[in-house]
Amino acid sequence: MRKQSFDSINVVPFIDIMLVLLVIVLTTASFIQTGVIKLDLPPASAPAEDMHKKDLKISIDKDGVVFFDTVEISREKLEETLLTYDAKTPIHLYCDRDAKYDNFVFLLDILKKNSYGNLGIITKNE
């Protein structure tokens, strides 16, 4: 019995696999390029503002004064006021660079204790 030499590789299965991968990449790339899948959404009876609460902005100035959006609030009423917002509300934290660190930690402790996890700490690009 004579052994046959192995001189060539059958590349047809490799080409088939590459064509399938190419189709997958091209179809997913079209979704990534537009960023969204276009949908025809049904109308709702409630206005959009009622369905989505706006982001909450909490600021601490250099003197340690806390603000909800633009309204000043005392440290004693901070937790009470915060509990009126849903725990899934996006919260943006602003803190002056000259503010004491313990004011910021005080705010984070209240947020953590009440399971507020959708937080963003806002900084400035220099």
Buried (B, 14 or more C-beta within 10 A) or exposed (E): EEEEEEEEEEEEEEEEEEEEEEEEEEEEEEEEEEEEEEEEEEEEEEEEEEEEEEEBBBBBBEEBBBBBEEEEBEEEEBBEBBEEBEEEBBBBBBBBEEBBEEBBEBBBEBBEEEEBEBBEEEEEEE
